[in-house]
Amino acid sequence: MLGRRKKAAPRAEPSAEELATLARVLQHYPPGTKLHFGAPVRCPHCGDFGMASNVDYQAGVTDYFCMHDSTEWSLSRRVLRRAPDVPARITVAGLGDMFDQLDHLQPRPIDVALEGDLHLLLVEDDQADAELVKTILSCAPKSIDLAHASSRREGEAIATQGGVDLVLLDLGLPESTGLSTLSNWQVAAPPSPIVVVSGDNRPGLVAGVRQIGASQFLHKNELVPLLDRGAEGTAALVDFLRFVIANDTPGSISAAPDAGASLGFTAF
């Protein structure tokens, strides 16, 4: 005789504490933003980017850590279901000064090859920053390929294999820091356009990387607003990178000296 199937236990509802944490996180996002399980989110206290320190898929819980104020918090899959499903209304002009004028640029015609596959190399030892860039580009077309190296030597080995269209280079790496990172890279790696991605605010740094041969400088503070804008932010970043490639002579200073100023880089 067949036994009766036991009724599934009712799904536990999020606790008041979980809902309060979610509300504090969402206050740092545009209305209607949908959060995804396991993806990086903003800190509920300071609003800075928080890294996922642990993702437990079996328990359905992601633990986060904010390096800015050392805050730790967790979000469960069940509480994320309470986040709004309606996509946020996106205003392109809110992407930041660097990207506001992108639609008004008139660069030289882009080579047909650039409209297809785009092979990027990210050289970044900070896992949180690397995940941030990966998350932004995760909405990009499949023709966008991103390789990641956590050290300069690892990046040089990947670049030496060829096929890299553009390098996203952090200056603070295990082997070197500051301008010496860029100088060593220029010597050891094959020539290709370089966008320095750094959180360093020291005076003269932007001019220094440009003088050594980097094509552009992208401050890490500009990345979080792109993440907040979802697919629109991804499109803005990809368009910016294609613009850099189209207006750059590999291994030398940009062929368009005013390109940085046109994109909102006042230091250029």
C-alpha positions in Angstrom: 0.0 0.0 0.0 1.4 3.3 -1.0 2.0 5.8 1.7 0.7 9.3 1.5 3.2 11.8 0.3 4.1 14.2 3.1 3.3 17.8 2.5 6.4 19.9 1.9 7.2 22.1 4.9 6.2 25.7 4.4 9.1 27.9 3.3 10.4 29.9 6.2 9.7 33.6 5.9 12.7 36.0 6.2 13.2 37.3 9.7 12.7 41.0 10.6 16.4 41.4 10.9 17.0 40.0 7.4 14.3 42.4 6.0 15.9 45.3 7.8 19.3 44.5 6.3 17.8 44.2 2.8 16.1 47.6 3.3 19.4 49.2 4.3 21.2 47.7 1.3 18.5 48.8 -1.1 18.6 52.4 0.1 21.9 52.8 -1.7 20.4 51.7 -5.1 18.0 53.3 -7.6 14.3 52.3 -7.0 13.5 49.0 -8.6 17.0 47.5 -8.5 16.9 43.7 -8.4 19.7 42.0 -6.4 21.0 38.6 -7.4 22.1 35.8 -5.0 25.8 35.6 -4.7 26.5 38.8 -6.6 28.4 41.8 -5.0 26.1 44.4 -3.3 26.6 47.7 -1.5 27.3 48.0 2.2 24.1 48.6 4.2 25.9 51.2 6.3 28.3 53.2 4.1 27.0 52.3 0.7 30.5 51.3 -0.5 31.0 48.2 -2.6 31.0 45.0 -0.5 32.7 41.8 -1.5 31.1 38.3 -1.1 33.3 36.6 1.4 31.3 33.3 1.3 28.5 31.9 -0.9 26.7 28.9 0.6 24.5 27.6 -2.2 23.2 24.7 -0.1 22.0 27.0 2.7 21.2 29.8 0.3 23.1 32.4 2.2 25.8 34.9 1.0 28.1 36.5 3.5 29.5 40.0 2.7 32.3 42.1 4.0 32.9 45.9 3.5 36.6 46.9 3.6 35.7 50.5 4.0 34.2 50.2 7.5 34.8 46.5 8.3 31.0 45.8 8.3 29.9 42.2 7.9 26.4 41.1 6.9 24.5 38.3 5.2 21.7 38.0 2.7 19.7 34.9 2.1 18.1 33.7 -1.2 14.7 33.9 0.5 15.1 37.5 1.5 16.3 38.5 -2.0 13.0 37.3 -3.3 11.5 40.2 -1.5 13.5 42.7 -3.5 11.5 44.4 -6.3 11.3 42.7 -9.7 10.6 45.9 -11.6 13.8 47.1 -13.4 15.1 50.5 -12.4 14.6 53.3 -14.8 18.0 54.2 -16.1 19.4 57.6 -16.9 22.6 57.4 -19.0 23.7 60.8 -17.8 24.0 59.4 -14.3 26.8 57.1 -15.1 29.5 59.5 -14.0 31.6 62.4 -15.4 33.8 60.0 -17.4 30.9 58.6 -19.4 28.5 61.5 -19.6 29.8 62.7 -23.0 30.4 59.3 -24.6 27.4 59.7 -26.9 28.7 62.9 -28.3 32.2 61.6 -29.3 33.1 61.3 -32.9 36.2 59.0 -32.9 37.8 57.8 -36.1 35.9 54.9 -37.7 36.4 51.7 -35.7 38.0 48.8 -37.5 35.5 46.1 -38.4 37.4 43.5 -36.3 36.6 45.6 -33.2 32.9 45.1 -33.8 33.4 41.4 -33.2 35.3 39.6 -30.5 36.9 41.8 -27.9 39.6 40.2 -25.8 40.4 42.0 -22.5 43.0 41.2 -19.8 42.4 42.3 -16.3 45.5 42.4 -14.0 44.2 42.9 -10.5 45.3 41.2 -7.2 42.4 42.5 -5.1 39.6 39.9 -5.4 36.8 42.3 -4.6 37.9 44.8 -7.3 38.3 41.9 -9.8 34.8 40.6 -9.0 33.5 44.1 -9.5 34.9 44.4 -13.0 33.8 40.8 -13.8 30.3 41.6 -12.6 30.0 44.7 -14.7 31.1 42.9 -17.8 28.9 39.8 -17.1 26.1 41.5 -19.0 28.3 42.1 -22.1 27.7 40.1 -25.3 29.4 36.7 -25.5 31.9 38.3 -27.9 33.5 40.0 -24.9 36.2 37.8 -23.4 37.8 38.8 -20.1 40.9 37.0 -18.8 42.0 37.7 -15.2 45.5 37.6 -13.7 46.2 38.3 -10.0 49.9 39.2 -10.5 51.9 41.2 -13.0 54.0 38.1 -14.0 50.8 36.1 -14.5 49.4 38.8 -16.7 52.6 39.2 -18.7 52.5 35.4 -19.4 48.9 35.7 -20.7 49.7 38.8 -22.8 52.7 37.1 -24.3 50.4 34.4 -25.8 48.9 37.1 -27.9 45.4 38.1 -28.8 44.9 40.7 -26.1 43.1 43.8 -27.4 43.3 45.9 -24.2 44.8 45.6 -20.8 43.1 46.8 -17.6 46.1 47.2 -15.3 46.0 47.9 -11.5 49.2 49.6 -10.2 49.3 47.9 -6.8 50.4 44.3 -7.5 52.5 41.8 -5.5 55.6 42.4 -7.6 55.5 46.2 -7.8 53.5 49.3 -7.0 52.8 52.7 -8.6 54.4 53.8 -11.8 57.0 51.0 -11.7 54.2 48.5 -12.3 53.4 50.2 -15.6 57.0 50.7 -16.6 57.8 47.0 -16.0 54.7 45.9 -17.9 55.7 48.1 -20.9 59.1 46.3 -21.0 58.0 42.7 -20.4 54.6 42.5 -22.2 53.7 42.8 -25.9 52.4 46.3 -26.9 48.7 46.8 -26.5 46.5 49.6 -25.3 46.5 50.0 -21.5 43.8 51.4 -19.2 45.2 51.9 -15.7 42.5 51.1 -13.2 43.5 52.4 -9.8 42.0 53.8 -6.6 45.1 56.0 -6.0 44.4 59.7 -5.7 48.0 61.0 -5.5 48.6 64.2 -7.4 50.4 63.8 -10.7 49.6 60.1 -11.0 47.3 60.4 -14.0 49.8 62.5 -15.9 52.5 60.1 -14.9 50.8 57.0 -16.3 50.0 58.9 -19.5 53.6 60.0 -19.9 54.8 56.4 -19.6 52.4 55.2 -22.2 49.0 54.3 -20.8 46.1 55.1 -23.0 43.6 56.2 -20.2 43.2 56.2 -16.5 40.0 54.8 -14.9 39.5 55.5 -11.2 38.0 52.6 -9.2 35.4 54.9 -7.7 33.8 55.1 -11.2 33.1 51.4 -11.3 30.4 51.1 -8.6 28.0 53.5 -10.4 28.4 51.4 -13.5 27.5 48.3 -11.5 24.4 50.0 -10.2 23.2 50.7 -13.7 23.2 47.1 -14.8 23.2 46.5 -18.5 23.4 50.2 -19.3 26.6 50.5 -17.2 28.0 47.5 -19.0 27.3 49.1 -22.4 28.9 52.4 -21.3 32.1 50.6 -20.2 32.4 48.5 -23.3 31.8 51.5 -25.6 34.5 53.4 -23.6 37.0 50.5 -24.0 36.3 50.2 -27.8 36.8 53.9 -28.1 40.2 53.6 -26.4 41.3 50.8 -28.7 40.1 52.6 -31.8 42.1 55.8 -30.9 45.3 54.2 -29.7 48.5 53.1 -31.3 49.6 50.1 -29.3 52.7 50.7 -27.2 52.6 54.5 -27.5 50.8 57.5 -26.1 47.2 57.7 -27.5 46.9 58.8 -31.1 44.1 61.1 -29.9 45.8 63.3 -27.3 42.5 64.9 -26.3 40.5 61.7 -26.0 40.7 61.7 -22.2 39.4 65.2 -22.0 36.6 64.4 -24.3 35.5 61.6 -22.0 35.6 63.8 -18.9 39.1 63.1 -17.7 40.0 66.6 -16.6 43.5 65.5 -15.7 44.2 64.6 -19.3 
